[in-house]
Amino acid sequence: MSRIGVMFDRDRAPEELPAYAKAMEEAGVDDLWVVEDLGWAGAISTVALALAATSRIRVGIGIAPVPLRNPALFAMELAMLARVYPGRVVAGLGHGVAGWMRQVGADHKSKLALLEESIVATRGLLNGETVTLHGREVHIDGVKLVHPPKVVPPIVTGVVKPLSLALSGRVADGTIIAEGNGPVQLSESLAHVREGGAKPDHEAIVFVFLHVNDDSADAEKITGDLVRIQSEWLGVDPSDLFSLIGPVAQIPAKVQAITDAGMSTLVLRPLGPDPVGQVRTTLAALGR
């Protein structure tokens, strides 16, 4: 596994973020990832806090929904962060949860067009280009950033279905696969990404639930509800959900399996108490 990151879970209190980010950096992770879900926290402010609290790790957005993110404004925000923290920002974009988007009047008919056009426009602006794009969903006329970044942040997508995965391979720098997908599903997803024309350096990122616990009954009490919710979303039985929930001795083989499936970045989502301790234990088990 080329990179190992950790997620700042959306349910943690925002004021915990600076200390959490610093502790995870000291533990030895490569990345910190944050989310932008409706009603929780904005991704740009969250990333800014995490970057300011750390000195080395990369901070990723996993993900910002394009219906809420005008490409010009998103590029302006990203450019500011990337100028101050070069090489430490990853911009994640996705379709957004349809129900949430409808709640705020941001639902779009052409979801694939919106995502692709948003990526193209955002990258062009970050590259310092004067962007004019009159697409199906995105309309920008002669916009250019005054302070484009010297190190352009990679743009990755968090997507699920085959057409969206192919889109990611076509226009994005990487793809995020959601929690619960095991080696078979990961290989299938990457096949769609490659069909879209992904370059050899396309970053394959997977989010994985983590809970180190030798007591299966206790682990189920702590993680069971979230596992069932994710299983229902993926349409699989909870027993088939891939995770790093269980004894630490099982972790190296599981991580090797998803590495063999083509993943280059593993993002741990620690569940339950002592997330820093769980991550330290996991890194030690992986020889990190």
Secondary structure, 3 states (H helix, E strand, C coil): CCEEEEECCCCCCHHHHHHHHHHHHHHCCCEEEECCCCCCCCHHHHHHHHHHHCCCCEEEECCEEHHHCCHHHHHHHHHHHHHHCCCCEEEEEECCCHHHHHHCCCCCCCHHHHHHHHHHHHHHHHCCCCEEEECCCCEEEEECCCCCCCCCCCEEEECCCHHHHHHHHHHCCEEEECCECCHHHHHHHHHHHHHCCCCCCCEEEEEEEEEECCCHHHHHHHHHHHHHHHHHHHCCCHHHCECEEECHHHHHHHHHHHHHCCCCEEEEEECCCCHHHHHHHHHHHCCC
